[in-house]
Amino acid sequence: MARTLMIGLTESGQETKINEDAFLCGGRIYPDMLGGNEEQSLSSGKYHQLYMIAEGFGGPGAGDLASRMVLRIGNQMLDQINDYKNPDLDFKQFTQDLLAQAHSSIKEMVSSKFTHEVGCSFALLLIDANSCYTLNVGNTTINLSRNGEIYRLTDKVKSDIPEEYLGKLSCETLPVPDSMSKCDLQPGDVFVLSSSGFNKNYRSKDLRNDLAKQDAFAAIVRQAQINSGARDKGPNRTIVAVKTLDLQLELPQGPSPVEAERKRIFSGETVVEEEVQKAEADMNNYNRYENEIDGDAILVPTRKQKAKTFFMSLLLGFVLGLAILLIAWFFIL
């Protein structure tokens, strides 16, 4: 499994009061406040990891809802990812179901309420063990930094409103992704998901130069976010960067003893005689007392024994007290 480090930042631009961008990591959607900025970072070693950004458009109450809707649906589908394995992940079917649910939901609940164009673009990074899948629809961008080179995995933005996007009322079919790919992860890989506002004044060359620095990963991404708004703070700007720290080629734990025994029974395997003898020897030599002194077990008194000791002590005290009273009475008289 891949062990990753992620940092995500989103900033509300000066052109709007509502941040129509959003990102998903660790099962949560950010920013918490629609008009605010947000920074989140986390490390993960989970078998399945999902990172997404969404760029909505259409104004307050429209673009922000559309972007959060696709992220929420993506997060829900991650819980059902095992349904798409047979045994390998059917990412094409996963993508079609995600697009179908998000597109229809945004059209019905958001786009249909407005007369102008409303919808969202989104980019997705799905890690499955040591493999990863990327998907992009619209004006969002995915870049891969590997061995000092930057590889752009998506098309360049041509207009403020993309030709293909989620929630397009005039589109009877599903929006067509401009990028859908699979690759095997390598240690040091950095995937960068970003919105068009981030990319407007920040080129791939700038990203390559920043990632080549020897600074801390989080500091590099923060500086990239600052640089992207240095010349124009108008649009919303969002970036999610995911770095592969290392890979684990095997599952962290093997099957449990119960599961192994169940598999042995169903497969008809026979137990080796030596293993049986060893198990019997262990049982015969088993000592139920963990604490021993010179080989003698320390016995814990029972409740009955404790009660007997208490009453014997009480009786002894009564007899001694009575004897003292009799002696005192004898001398007084």
Protein Blocks (a to p, Z undefined) as FASTA:
>chain_A
ZZddddddddddfkbmbdfbdcdeehiacdfblkbccddddddfbfbdcddddddehieh
ilmmmmmmmmmmmmmmmmmmmmmgcfbccfklmmmmmmmmmmmmmmmmmmmmpmbdcddd
ddddddehjaccdddehjbdcdddeehiacdfbdcdfbfbdfbdghiaklmbdcddfbdc
dddddehiacddddfklmmmocfklmmmmmmpcbdfklmmmmmmmmmmmmockbccdddd
dddfbdcfbdfbdcdfklmmmmmmmnopacdfklmmmmmmmmmmpcfbfbdgehiacddd
dfklmmmmmmmmmmmmmmmmmmmmmmmmmmmZZ
